[in-house]
Amino acid sequence: MENVMMSSISKRIAATALAVTLALSLSACSNWSKRDRNTAIGAAVGGIIGHQVD
């Protein structure tokens, strides 16, 4: 049971770290076009959701 809890916590920490990294990366790319920015956001959100579903 303890192992399952640690795995769940580890996944949440990894997802949070990914989201923070993504937010910082996107803020550094302020000169991107709206289409490029939306594409990157969509890819990242899809990756995070896919990771959570797995």
Secondary structure, DSSP 4 states (H G I P E B T S, - for coil): -HHHHHHHHHHHHHHHHHHHHHHHHHHH-TTS-HHHHHHHHHHHHHHHHHHHH-
